[in-house]
Amino acid sequence: MTTMPRSNPRSPNFSASPFGPHICPLPFAFCLLISLFCRPEGRRYTFILALCLLPFALCFPSSALGQERPSAGIGTNPAKAVVQLLAVGPGAGEKKEECAATGFLVNEDGYILTNAHVVDDARRCLAASLRGKIVAKYGQPISRAAQVVSCDVVAVDEDHDLAILKTEKPLPSEAGESSLALSTSAVPDGTRVAVTGHPAFTWQPRTFQGMVVGRAALALNDRSNRQSDVLTIDIDLQRGASGSPVYLESGAVVGIVERKRPAQPAQTVAVPIGYAIRLLDLYGIRWHVAR
């Protein structure tokens, strides 16, 4: 969780193209023809050029730039299942604290997976607030309209840095139907993956691509020396991405973002989803198996 001050139902494009799959060639071709044959001048040229480029711009999302790519899901867009977790309130000494992280829905009942340290950070941000709670912000990924709902902490597994939250009230049907399915299969090194989350305080979820580059054993709990297996992915994520789903091209979730890799900050450590499945089963919480 970032502490301030202290960070279409389509498959994702895993190709090497720097522009992603959503560029529309027809408006561009139309604009080229006008410039070649009509050769308008002055204001008329500017007006026609603007009309040509407008649909081109609409078909070119900001997520196609750089490493960021359109997201994918099982019957839905994964970004619609990703929520931003916020905690804003008086912390220790009545100082205003603002915390932000990421989580994602695992079923239609409003259960959310995230990290245990996200809950810890939120509690510090709300230390002096008697009724303060973590809130989940959700909404259409391409819209500025969003809704928030308070969450209760259902379960915490500190050794594997996992937490389960539950929204206090039912989500709207569209949001509730956007849960992500979990993979029960092993993920070999070299597997292409994507991560969707809310780094820093970004309003819209962002999606990044990379691959699984290895495994390791790390102590994820500061109060224990017990180690957990982790996945290493070659994606450099910013603060606030903690709790983001790591998923395959099919949309199946294989891990949960935990932190930057201590020995290699350009890489990210993720908790294998198997630990989260075990925690969900322990508390009798329904989840969807990736097909």
Number of C-alpha atoms within 10 A of each C-alpha: 31 26 22 15 9 8 18 14 14 17 19 25 19 17 9 8 9 12 19 21 16 14 16 14 10 12 18 17 12 13 17 14 12 15 15 9 8 10 10 15 11 7 9 11 15 12 12 15 18 13 13 19 15 13 14 19 14 12 15 17 16 14 17 20 13 11 16 20 25 28 28 26 26 19 17 19 23 34 29 27 27 34 30 28 31 26 27 21 24 19 18 14 8 13 13 15 19 23 27 30 32 33 31 31 29 26 19 21 18 21 25 27 24 29 29 26 23 28 24 13 19 29 20 19 29 26 19 17 16 9 8 17 21 26 23 25 18 24 22 18 19 12 9 10 10 12 13 17 17 18 20 14 16 13 17 18 16 19 18 24 25 25 24 27 25 20 21 13 11 13 17 12 9 12 19 18 19 23 28 30 24 23 22 15 11 10 17 13 14 12 13 17 27 27 28 31 30 30 25 20 19 12 17 21 27 21 24 22 24 20 18 23 15 15 16 11 11 17 17 23 17 10 9 10 11 14 14 17 16 24 26 22 29 19 21 18 23 17 19 26 29 30 35 30 35 29 27 24 19 17 29 25 28 25 27 31 29 27 23 21 18 11 7 12 14 14 20 22 30 27 26 24 24 17 17 24 18 11 19 19 11 10 11 9 14 14 19 15 13 16 11
